[in-house]
Every structure is written in C-alpha cells, then in structure tokens.
Amino acid sequence: MTVRHIDRTATAEIQGRGIAEVTKKVLISPADGWDGWVMRLFELRVGGHTPRHVHGWPHINYIVAGRGLLHLDGQDHPVGAGSYAFIPAGAEHQFANDGDAVFSFICIVPAEGDM
C-alpha cells in the first residue's frame, strides 16, 4: 500500500532536445507494487512543452490543472483541467502549456515507458 502527499514527492527537472520548463514526479511505480506500470505527474511551467515524439507504448493522460495543447497525430487539441486522453503506441504527440499558469497532467505508462 502507498499513501503519500504530492508536496513530499521528489521532483525531477526534465531536460533534453525539444523539452522546455518540464518537471516530473513519479507517483506510483513497480517499486510500490504496481508491476508493469508507472503513474507520473508532469508540470509544464508557462511556455513549457514536451518534445514532439513517437514511441512504442501507449499512455493515458488526465489534466489536473491549467490549460494547454495536446498535439496528437497532426491535430492540436485544447485541453484543460478535467480533460483526458488515450495516446496509442506509435502516435506522434506533444503537450504544450499555452496558458498563464502551471499546466499539470497525470501520465500512466507501461514501466518501459518511464524514462
């Protein structure tokens, strides 16, 4: 069993090609007994974005706060708190903060997708 608070969860600054102003917190993972899956919280500061990319695993996203754009297979979808999306394996995608506050979302992936 895992019970924690987000304020006491380690934050990692994510850096790399095509990434700007992004942090990640691993909330639940195989280390907690959830074999094969990882739930993370990403926060994109104003102007932040993930890289536009493709990979071989699906993921599920739930927008917690703020607003942004989800680029998915050539289309931009406005998303905000309460929005959710399933991104299939092989689909080109990117999240971007187009608001004036932090844009945060939960992302659940198979364990091999937690890089």
N, CA, C and O atoms as a GROMACS GRO file, in nm:
protein
  460
    1MET      N    1   0.084  -0.118   0.000
    1MET     CA    2   0.000   0.000   0.000
    1MET      C    3   0.089   0.124   0.000
    1MET      O    4   0.193   0.128   0.066
    2THR      N    5   0.046   0.224  -0.074
    2THR     CA    6   0.120   0.351  -0.081
    2THR      C    7   0.024   0.465  -0.055
    2THR      O    8  -0.079   0.479  -0.122
    3VAL      N    9   0.058   0.548   0.043
    3VAL     CA   10  -0.018   0.669   0.071
    3VAL      C   11   0.084   0.780   0.093
    3VAL      O   12   0.164   0.774   0.185
    4ARG      N   13   0.080   0.881   0.008
    4ARG     CA   14   0.176   0.991   0.017
    4ARG      C   15   0.105   1.121  -0.015
    4ARG      O   16  -0.014   1.123  -0.045
    5HIS      N   17   0.179   1.230  -0.007
    5HIS     CA   18   0.128   1.360  -0.049
    5HIS      C   19   0.221   1.415  -0.157
    5HIS      O   20   0.342   1.398  -0.150
    6ILE      N   21   0.163   1.479  -0.255
    6ILE     CA   22   0.238   1.531  -0.369
    6ILE      C   23   0.348   1.628  -0.326
    6ILE      O   24   0.454   1.634  -0.389
    7ASP      N   25   0.325   1.703  -0.219
    7ASP     CA   26   0.424   1.800  -0.171
    7ASP      C   27   0.550   1.733  -0.116
    7ASP      O   28   0.654   1.798  -0.102
    8ARG      N   29   0.542   1.605  -0.085
    8ARG     CA   30   0.658   1.533  -0.030
    8ARG      C   31   0.710   1.428  -0.129
    8ARG      O   32   0.774   1.330  -0.089
    9THR      N   33   0.684   1.451  -0.257
    9THR     CA   34   0.729   1.360  -0.361
    9THR      C   35   0.842   1.428  -0.438
    9THR      O   36   0.832   1.544  -0.476
   10ALA      N   37   0.949   1.353  -0.461
   10ALA     CA   38   1.066   1.409  -0.530
   10ALA      C   39   1.028   1.461  -0.669
   10ALA      O   40   0.949   1.400  -0.741
   11THR      N   41   1.087   1.574  -0.704
   11THR     CA   42   1.064   1.638  -0.834
   11THR      C   43   1.193   1.631  -0.915
   11THR      O   44   1.300   1.665  -0.865
   12ALA      N   45   1.180   1.588  -1.040
   12ALA     CA   46   1.295   1.585  -1.131
   12ALA      C   47   1.272   1.685  -1.243
   12ALA      O   48   1.167   1.685  -1.306
   13GLU      N   49   1.371   1.769  -1.267
   13GLU     CA   50   1.368   1.861  -1.381
   13GLU      C   51   1.399   1.778  -1.505
   13GLU      O   52   1.501   1.708  -1.508
   14ILE      N   53   1.314   1.785  -1.606
   14ILE     CA   54   1.334   1.707  -1.729
   14ILE      C   55   1.400   1.798  -1.833
   14ILE      O   56   1.352   1.907  -1.861
   15GLN      N   57   1.509   1.749  -1.887
   15GLN     CA   58   1.583   1.826  -1.987
   15GLN      C   59   1.612   1.738  -2.107
   15GLN      O   60   1.617   1.616  -2.095
   16GLY      N   61   1.632   1.799  -2.219
   16GLY     CA   62   1.665   1.726  -2.339
   16GLY      C   63   1.617   1.801  -2.461
   16GLY      O   64   1.557   1.908  -2.452
   17ARG      N   65   1.645   1.744  -2.573
   17ARG     CA   66   1.610   1.805  -2.701
   17ARG      C   67   1.458   1.819  -2.713
   17ARG      O   68   1.385   1.722  -2.695
   18GLY      N   69   1.411   1.939  -2.742
   18GLY     CA   70   1.269   1.965  -2.762
   18GLY      C   71   1.188   1.977  -2.634
   18GLY      O   72   1.065   1.980  -2.639
   19ILE      N   73   1.255   1.985  -2.518
   19ILE     CA   74   1.187   1.995  -2.388
   19ILE      C   75   1.217   2.132  -2.328
   19ILE      O   76   1.330   2.180  -2.332
   20ALA      N   77   1.113   2.195  -2.271
   20ALA     CA   78   1.133   2.324  -2.205
   20ALA      C   79   1.041   2.333  -2.084
   20ALA      O   80   0.921   2.308  -2.093
   21GLU      N   81   1.098   2.370  -1.969
   21GLU     CA   82   1.020   2.403  -1.849
   21GLU      C   83   0.930   2.289  -1.801
   21GLU      O   84   0.812   2.310  -1.773
   22VAL      N   85   0.986   2.167  -1.791
   22VAL     CA   86   0.908   2.049  -1.754
   22VAL      C   87   0.968   1.982  -1.630
   22VAL      O   88   1.090   1.964  -1.622
   23THR      N   89   0.882   1.946  -1.535
   23THR     CA   90   0.923   1.864  -1.420
   23THR      C   91   0.837   1.738  -1.416
   23THR      O   92   0.727   1.734  -1.472
   24LYS      N   93   0.890   1.636  -1.348
   24LYS     CA   94   0.819   1.508  -1.336
   24LYS      C   95   0.830   1.458  -1.193
   24LYS      O   96   0.935   1.467  -1.129
   25LYS      N   97   0.717   1.402  -1.143
   25LYS     CA   98   0.714   1.333  -1.015
   25LYS      C   99   0.661   1.193  -1.041
   25LYS      O  100   0.554   1.177  -1.101
   26VAL      N  101   0.733   1.091  -0.997
   26VAL     CA  102   0.684   0.954  -1.007
   26VAL      C  103   0.596   0.929  -0.885
   26VAL      O  104   0.643   0.936  -0.771
   27LEU      N  105   0.468   0.901  -0.909
   27LEU     CA  106   0.372   0.884  -0.800
   27LEU      C  107   0.360   0.738  -0.757
   27LEU      O  108   0.373   0.708  -0.638
   28ILE      N  109   0.334   0.649  -0.850
   28ILE     CA  110   0.322   0.506  -0.822
   28ILE      C  111   0.399   0.431  -0.930
   28ILE      O  112   0.393   0.467  -1.047
   29SER      N  113   0.472   0.326  -0.889
   29SER     CA  114   0.555   0.253  -0.984
   29SER      C  115   0.568   0.108  -0.938
   29SER      O  116   0.512   0.070  -0.836
   30PRO      N  117   0.643   0.026  -1.013
   30PRO     CA  118   0.668  -0.110  -0.967
   30PRO      C  119   0.731  -0.116  -0.827
   30PRO      O  120   0.713  -0.214  -0.755
   31ALA      N  121   0.806  -0.013  -0.789
   31ALA     CA  122   0.865  -0.008  -0.655
   31ALA      C  123   0.757  -0.006  -0.546
   31ALA      O  124   0.783  -0.044  -0.431
   32ASP      N  125   0.636   0.037  -0.582
   32ASP     CA  126   0.524   0.041  -0.489
   32ASP      C  127   0.436  -0.083  -0.500
   32ASP      O  128   0.336  -0.096  -0.429
   33GLY      N  129   0.472  -0.174  -0.590
   33GLY     CA  130   0.394  -0.296  -0.609
   33GLY      C  131   0.304  -0.295  -0.731
   33GLY      O  132   0.232  -0.392  -0.755
   34TRP      N  133   0.305  -0.185  -0.808
   34TRP     CA  134   0.224  -0.179  -0.930
   34TRP      C  135   0.308  -0.230  -1.046
   34TRP      O  136   0.363  -0.152  -1.123
   35ASP      N  137   0.317  -0.360  -1.056
   35ASP     CA  138   0.405  -0.423  -1.154
   35ASP      C  139   0.366  -0.388  -1.296
   35ASP      O  140   0.250  -0.402  -1.337
   36GLY      N  141   0.465  -0.342  -1.371
   36GLY     CA  142   0.447  -0.315  -1.512
   36GLY      C  143   0.396  -0.177  -1.548
   36GLY      O  144   0.388  -0.145  -1.667
   37TRP      N  145   0.362  -0.092  -1.448
   37TRP     CA  146   0.303   0.038  -1.479
   37TRP      C  147   0.364   0.147  -1.393
   37TRP      O  148   0.414   0.122  -1.283
   38VAL      N  149   0.358   0.270  -1.445
   38VAL     CA  150   0.408   0.386  -1.371
   38VAL      C  151   0.310   0.502  -1.391
   38VAL      O  152   0.267   0.530  -1.502
   39MET      N  153   0.276   0.567  -1.279
   39MET     CA  154   0.193   0.687  -1.285
   39MET      C  155   0.281   0.804  -1.246
   39MET      O  156   0.342   0.805  -1.139
   40ARG      N  157   0.287   0.904  -1.334
   40ARG     CA  158   0.371   1.022  -1.311
   40ARG      C  159   0.287   1.148  -1.317
   40ARG      O  160   0.179   1.149  -1.376
   41LEU      N  161   0.336   1.254  -1.255
   41LEU     CA  162   0.274   1.386  -1.266
   41LEU      C  163   0.375   1.477  -1.334
   41LEU      O  164   0.486   1.496  -1.284
   42PHE      N  165   0.337   1.532  -1.448
   42PHE     CA  166   0.421   1.628  -1.518
   42PHE      C  167   0.366   1.768  -1.494
   42PHE      O  168   0.245   1.788  -1.491
   43GLU      N  169   0.455   1.863  -1.476
   43GLU     CA  170   0.418   2.003  -1.466
   43GLU      C  171   0.497   2.081  -1.571
   43GLU      O  172   0.619   2.071  -1.578
   44LEU      N  173   0.425   2.158  -1.652
   44LEU     CA  174   0.486   2.242  -1.753
   44LEU      C  175   0.464   2.387  -1.710
   44LEU      O  176   0.351   2.435  -1.703
   45ARG      N  177   0.573   2.455  -1.682
   45ARG     CA  178   0.562   2.596  -1.647
   45ARG      C  179   0.519   2.676  -1.770
   45ARG      O  180   0.518   2.622  -1.881
   46VAL      N  181   0.484   2.801  -1.752
   46VAL     CA  182   0.439   2.886  -1.863
   46VAL      C  183   0.542   2.878  -1.976
   46VAL      O  184   0.662   2.896  -1.954
   47GLY      N  185   0.494   2.852  -2.096
   47GLY     CA  186   0.581   2.839  -2.212
   47GLY      C  187   0.645   2.701  -2.226
   47GLY      O  188   0.718   2.676  -2.322
   48GLY      N  189   0.619   2.612  -2.132
   48GLY     CA  190   0.682   2.480  -2.134
   48GLY      C  191   0.617   2.385  -2.233
   48GLY      O  192   0.502   2.402  -2.274
   49HIS      N  193   0.695   2.282  -2.272
   49HIS     CA  194   0.644   2.180  -2.362
   49HIS      C  195   0.730   2.055  -2.356
   49HIS      O  196   0.849   2.060  -2.324
   50THR      N  197   0.667   1.943  -2.386
   50THR     CA  198   0.738   1.817  -2.404
   50THR      C  199   0.785   1.812  -2.548
   50THR      O  200   0.741   1.893  -2.630
   51PRO      N  201   0.872   1.718  -2.583
   51PRO     CA  202   0.913   1.710  -2.724
   51PRO      C  203   0.801   1.648  -2.808
   51PRO      O  204   0.720   1.571  -2.756
   52ARG      N  205   0.796   1.682  -2.934
   52ARG     CA  206   0.705   1.613  -3.026
   52ARG      C  207   0.774   1.481  -3.058
   52ARG      O  208   0.885   1.479  -3.112
   53HIS      N  209   0.708   1.370  -3.024
   53HIS     CA  210   0.775   1.241  -3.034
   53HIS      C  211   0.677   1.126  -3.056
   53HIS      O  212   0.556   1.142  -3.046
   54VAL      N  213   0.735   1.010  -3.085
   54VAL     CA  214   0.663   0.885  -3.108
   54VAL      C  215   0.736   0.776  -3.031
   54VAL      O  216   0.859   0.776  -3.025
   55HIS      N  217   0.662   0.683  -2.972
   55HIS     CA  218   0.726   0.568  -2.907
   55HIS      C  219   0.633   0.447  -2.916
   55HIS      O  220   0.518   0.459  -2.957
   56GLY      N  221   0.684   0.333  -2.876
   56GLY     CA  222   0.616   0.206  -2.895
   56GLY      C  223   0.522   0.164  -2.784
   56GLY      O  224   0.484   0.047  -2.778
   57TRP      N  225   0.483   0.253  -2.696
   57TRP     CA  226   0.389   0.217  -2.590
   57TRP      C  227   0.279   0.322  -2.583
   57TRP      O  228   0.300   0.438  -2.618
   58PRO      N  229   0.160   0.280  -2.537
   58PRO     CA  230   0.050   0.374  -2.520
   58PRO      C  231   0.063   0.446  -2.386
   58PRO      O  232   0.140   0.404  -2.299
   59HIS      N  233  -0.012   0.552  -2.370
   59HIS     CA  234  -0.026   0.610  -2.237
   59HIS      C  235  -0.159   0.680  -2.221
   59HIS      O  236  -0.226   0.716  -2.317
   60ILE      N  237  -0.194   0.697  -2.095
   60ILE     CA  238  -0.320   0.759  -2.056
   60ILE      C  239  -0.285   0.888  -1.983
   60ILE      O  240  -0.194   0.890  -1.900
   61ASN      N  241  -0.356   0.996  -2.015
   61ASN     CA  242  -0.329   1.126  -1.953
   61ASN      C  243  -0.456   1.185  -1.895
   61ASN      O  244  -0.564   1.173  -1.954
   62TYR      N  245  -0.442   1.250  -1.780
   62TYR     CA  246  -0.552   1.322  -1.717
   62TYR      C  247  -0.500   1.460  -1.678
   62TYR      O  248  -0.401   1.470  -1.605
   63ILE      N  249  -0.565   1.566  -1.727
   63ILE     CA  250  -0.519   1.702  -1.699
   63ILE      C  251  -0.569   1.742  -1.561
   63ILE      O  252  -0.689   1.740  -1.533
   64VAL      N  253  -0.474   1.779  -1.475
   64VAL     CA  254  -0.504   1.815  -1.336
   64VAL      C  255  -0.531   1.964  -1.321
   64VAL      O  256  -0.625   2.004  -1.252
   65ALA      N  257  -0.448   2.047  -1.386
   65ALA     CA  258  -0.460   2.192  -1.368
   65ALA      C  259  -0.405   2.265  -1.490
   65ALA      O  260  -0.324   2.211  -1.565
   66GLY      N  261  -0.450   2.388  -1.506
   66GLY     CA  262  -0.400   2.472  -1.614
   66GLY      C  263  -0.466   2.439  -1.746
   66GLY      O  264  -0.568   2.370  -1.753
   67ARG      N  265  -0.403   2.492  -1.852
   67ARG     CA  266  -0.453   2.463  -1.986
   67ARG      C  267  -0.336   2.450  -2.081
   67ARG      O  268  -0.227   2.503  -2.058
   68GLY      N  269  -0.362   2.377  -2.188
   68GLY     CA  270  -0.256   2.358  -2.286
   68GLY      C  271  -0.310   2.300  -2.414
   68GLY      O  272  -0.431   2.294  -2.437
   69LEU      N  273  -0.216   2.257  -2.496
   69LEU     CA  274  -0.249   2.192  -2.622
   69LEU      C  275  -0.188   2.053  -2.622
   69LEU      O  276  -0.074   2.033  -2.580
   70LEU      N  277  -0.265   1.957  -2.670
   70LEU     CA  278  -0.214   1.823  -2.697
   70LEU      C  279  -0.209   1.809  -2.847
   70LEU      O  280  -0.312   1.807  -2.914
   71HIS      N  281  -0.088   1.799  -2.901
   71HIS     CA  282  -0.071   1.772  -3.043
   71HIS      C  283  -0.074   1.620  -3.056
   71HIS      O  284   0.009   1.551  -2.996
   72LEU      N  285  -0.168   1.568  -3.133
   72LEU     CA  286  -0.184   1.423  -3.148
   72LEU      C  287  -0.211   1.390  -3.293
   72LEU      O  288  -0.314   1.427  -3.349
   73ASP      N  289  -0.115   1.320  -3.354
   73ASP     CA  290  -0.127   1.277  -3.494
   73ASP      C  291  -0.172   1.389  -3.588
   73ASP      O  292  -0.264   1.371  -3.667
   74GLY      N  293  -0.104   1.504  -3.578
   74GLY     CA  294  -0.126   1.612  -3.672
   74GLY      C  295  -0.234   1.712  -3.635
   74GLY      O  296  -0.257   1.809  -3.708
   75GLN      N  297  -0.302   1.690  -3.522
   75GLN     CA  298  -0.407   1.783  -3.480
   75GLN      C  299  -0.375   1.837  -3.342
   75GLN      O  300  -0.324   1.765  -3.257
   76ASP      N  301  -0.406   1.966  -3.321
   76ASP     CA  302  -0.391   2.027  -3.190
   76ASP      C  303  -0.526   2.027  -3.119
   76ASP      O  304  -0.626   2.073  -3.174
   77HIS      N  305  -0.526   1.974  -2.997
   77HIS     CA  306  -0.648   1.965  -2.916
   77HIS      C  307  -0.630   2.052  -2.792
   77HIS      O  308  -0.540   2.025  -2.712
   78PRO      N  309  -0.714   2.155  -2.774
   78PRO     CA  310  -0.708   2.231  -2.649
   78PRO      C  311  -0.753   2.141  -2.534
   78PRO      O  312  -0.854   2.071  -2.545
   79VAL      N  313  -0.676   2.142  -2.424
   79VAL     CA  314  -0.710   2.062  -2.307
   79VAL      C  315  -0.694   2.147  -2.182
   79VAL      O  316  -0.616   2.242  -2.180
   80GLY      N  317  -0.769   2.112  -2.080
   80GLY     CA  318  -0.762   2.182  -1.952
   80GLY      C  319  -0.803   2.089  -1.841
   80GLY      O  320  -0.836   1.972  -1.866
   81ALA      N  321  -0.803   2.138  -1.720
   81ALA     CA  322  -0.837   2.058  -1.604
   81ALA      C  323  -0.965   1.979  -1.630
   81ALA      O  324  -1.068   2.035  -1.668
   82GLY      N  325  -0.957   1.848  -1.608
   82GLY     CA  326  -1.069   1.758  -1.631
   82GLY      C  327  -1.064   1.687  -1.765
   82GLY      O  328  -1.135   1.588  -1.784
   83SER      N  329  -0.983   1.734  -1.858
   83SER     CA  330  -0.966   1.666  -1.987
   83SER      C  331  -0.885   1.539  -1.967
   83SER      O  332  -0.804   1.530  -1.874
   84TYR      N  333  -0.906   1.442  -2.054
   84TYR     CA  334  -0.824   1.321  -2.052
   84TYR      C  335  -0.803   1.272  -2.194
   84TYR      O  336  -0.879   1.307  -2.284
   85ALA      N  337  -0.700   1.190  -2.212
   85ALA     CA  338  -0.667   1.140  -2.346
   85ALA      C  339  -0.600   1.005  -2.337
   85ALA      O  340  -0.526   0.976  -2.242
   86PHE      N  341  -0.626   0.923  -2.437
   86PHE     CA  342  -0.552   0.798  -2.458
   86PHE      C  343  -0.466   0.819  -2.580
   86PHE      O  344  -0.516   0.856  -2.686
   87ILE      N  345  -0.337   0.797  -2.566
   87ILE     CA  346  -0.244   0.814  -2.677
   87ILE      C  347  -0.192   0.676  -2.713
   87ILE      O  348  -0.118   0.615  -2.636
   88PRO      N  349  -0.231   0.624  -2.830
   88PRO     CA  350  -0.189   0.490  -2.868
   88PRO      C  351  -0.040   0.483  -2.902
   88PRO      O  352   0.022   0.584  -2.935
   89ALA      N  353   0.015   0.363  -2.893
   89ALA     CA  354   0.153   0.340  -2.934
   89ALA      C  355   0.167   0.386  -3.079
   89ALA      O  356   0.078   0.363  -3.161
   90GLY      N  357   0.278   0.450  -3.110
   90GLY     CA  358   0.306   0.492  -3.247
   90GLY      C  359   0.244   0.623  -3.289
   90GLY      O  360   0.263   0.666  -3.403
   91ALA      N  361   0.170   0.690  -3.200
   91ALA     CA  362   0.107   0.818  -3.235
   91ALA      C  363   0.200   0.934  -3.199
   91ALA      O  364   0.250   0.942  -3.087
   92GLU      N  365   0.225   1.022  -3.295
   92GLU     CA  366   0.306   1.140  -3.266
   92GLU      C  367   0.228   1.232  -3.173
   92GLU      O  368   0.110   1.258  -3.194
   93HIS      N  369   0.295   1.281  -3.067
   93HIS     CA  370   0.227   1.364  -2.969
   93HIS      C  371   0.322   1.460  -2.900
   93HIS      O  372   0.444   1.443  -2.900
   94GLN      N  373   0.261   1.564  -2.840
   94GLN     CA  374   0.335   1.665  -2.764
   94GLN      C  375   0.234   1.740  -2.676
   94GLN      O  376   0.122   1.768  -2.719
   95PHE      N  377   0.276   1.772  -2.554
   95PHE     CA  378   0.198   1.860  -2.467
   95PHE      C  379   0.268   1.995  -2.460
   95PHE      O  380   0.391   2.001  -2.453
   96ALA      N  381   0.190   2.103  -2.462
   96ALA     CA  382   0.246   2.237  -2.451
   96ALA      C  383   0.155   2.322  -2.364
   96ALA      O  384   0.032   2.314  -2.373
   97ASN      N  385   0.216   2.403  -2.278
   97ASN     CA  386   0.143   2.496  -2.194
   97ASN      C  387   0.119   2.623  -2.275
   97ASN      O  388   0.214   2.692  -2.312
   98ASP      N  389  -0.008   2.654  -2.303
   98ASP     CA  390  -0.038   2.778  -2.374
   98ASP      C  391  -0.115   2.874  -2.284
   98ASP      O  392  -0.178   2.968  -2.332
   99GLY      N  393  -0.108   2.850  -2.154
   99GLY     CA  394  -0.178   2.934  -2.058
   99GLY      C  395  -0.084   3.027  -1.984
   99GLY      O  396   0.031   3.046  -2.022
  100ASP      N  397  -0.135   3.085  -1.876
  100ASP     CA  398  -0.057   3.178  -1.795
  100ASP      C  399  -0.032   3.126  -1.654
  100ASP      O  400  -0.001   3.202  -1.563
  101ALA      N  401  -0.046   2.993  -1.637
  101ALA     CA  402  -0.021   2.927  -1.509
  101ALA      C  403   0.038   2.789  -1.538
  101ALA      O  404   0.045   2.746  -1.653
  102VAL      N  405   0.078   2.720  -1.434
  102VAL     CA  406   0.133   2.585  -1.450
  102VAL      C  407   0.026   2.493  -1.510
  102VAL      O  408  -0.091   2.497  -1.469
  103PHE      N  409   0.067   2.412  -1.605
  103PHE     CA  410  -0.016   2.311  -1.670
  103PHE      C  411   0.033   2.176  -1.620
  103PHE      O  412   0.149   2.140  -1.644
  104SER      N  413  -0.054   2.100  -1.552
  104SER     CA  414  -0.008   1.972  -1.497
  104SER      C  415  -0.101   1.860  -1.540
  104SER      O  416  -0.221   1.878  -1.554
  105PHE      N  417  -0.039   1.743  -1.559
  105PHE     CA  418  -0.118   1.627  -1.600
  105PHE      C  419  -0.055   1.499  -1.547
  105PHE      O  420   0.066   1.488  -1.530
  106ILE      N  421  -0.143   1.403  -1.523
  106ILE     CA  422  -0.100   1.268  -1.484
  106ILE      C  423  -0.081   1.190  -1.612
  106ILE      O  424  -0.158   1.202  -1.707
  107CYS      N  425   0.024   1.110  -1.614
  107CYS     CA  426   0.055   1.026  -1.729
  107CYS      C  427   0.084   0.885  -1.679
  107CYS      O  428   0.173   0.865  -1.596
  108ILE      N  429   0.009   0.788  -1.728
  108ILE     CA  430   0.029   0.647  -1.691
  108ILE      C  431   0.083   0.574  -1.812
  108ILE      O  432   0.026   0.579  -1.920
  109VAL      N  433   0.196   0.505  -1.792
  109VAL     CA  434   0.264   0.432  -1.899
  109VAL      C  435   0.308   0.295  -1.850
  109VAL      O  436   0.322   0.274  -1.729
  110PRO      N  437   0.329   0.201  -1.943
  110PRO     CA  438   0.396   0.078  -1.904
  110PRO      C  439   0.534   0.112  -1.848
  110PRO      O  440   0.592   0.214  -1.886
  111ALA      N  441   0.587   0.030  -1.761
  111ALA     CA  442   0.714   0.060  -1.695
  111ALA      C  443   0.826   0.094  -1.792
  111ALA      O  444   0.909   0.179  -1.763
  112GLU      N  445   0.830   0.028  -1.908
  112GLU     CA  446   0.938   0.056  -2.003
  112GLU      C  447   0.929   0.198  -2.059
  112GLU      O  448   1.026   0.248  -2.116
  113GLY      N  449   0.814   0.264  -2.044
  113GLY     CA  450   0.798   0.399  -2.093
  113GLY      C  451   0.842   0.507  -1.996
  113GLY      O  452   0.841   0.625  -2.031
  114ASP      N  453   0.880   0.469  -1.875
  114ASP     CA  454   0.922   0.569  -1.776
  114ASP      C  455   1.071   0.593  -1.789
  114ASP      O  456   1.152   0.522  -1.731
  115MET      N  457   1.104   0.694  -1.868
  115MET     CA  458   1.246   0.725  -1.892
  115MET      C  459   1.283   0.854  -1.824
  115MET      O  460   1.398   0.897  -1.832
   0.00000   0.00000   0.00000
